[in-house]
Amino acid sequence: MTDSRANSTRTKARRRAIDILYEAEARGVDPRDILADRIALGEPPVRPFTIALVTAVAEDIDAVDAALRDALGERWSLERMPAVDRAIARLAIHELRAGDVPVPVTVSVAVDLAGELSTEKSPGFLNALLDRAAHAGGVRTQAGDQPAEESVPD
């Protein structure tokens, strides 16, 4: 990850959202409960973008996980993924579905975060997974309403 992107406000907010999503899954609670705890603590302050991301992922978790399962295919289960990869993937799938950020940027940021936060193999795995999800048809390819039209062959 380039230094400017690694230290950007949005990247820091995404990293914090991943931390909250990861902790919520580890504790078996709704991410919004962890988020509320972090907001109440106030230190460090929770950025509005983090709040928006965690809230959106939590509200749409079934659709996000369905998109992930579709992209994973039959050979790999969502539960088999490392928990931090799952948190990164959920956040990225949400952003792909929202269409506010172009697909290449969303995938690149997720891959960079995986390189920073997860295993050596995670960046390549998430790159392929998110590319497959982006081209599966259920997510937008860039800001706008058009879903991806190409399909990735098996």
Secondary structure as GFF3:
##gff-version 3
##sequence-region A 1 154
A	DSSP	alpha_helix	3	6	.	.	.	ID=ss1
A	DSSP	alpha_helix	9	27	.	.	.	ID=ss2
A	DSSP	alpha_helix	31	41	.	.	.	ID=ss3
A	DSSP	alpha_helix	48	59	.	.	.	ID=ss4
A	DSSP	alpha_helix	61	72	.	.	.	ID=ss5
A	DSSP	three_ten_helix	78	80	.	.	.	ID=ss6
A	DSSP	alpha_helix	83	98	.	.	.	ID=ss7
A	DSSP	alpha_helix	103	117	.	.	.	ID=ss8
A	DSSP	alpha_helix	122	135	.	.	.	ID=ss9
###
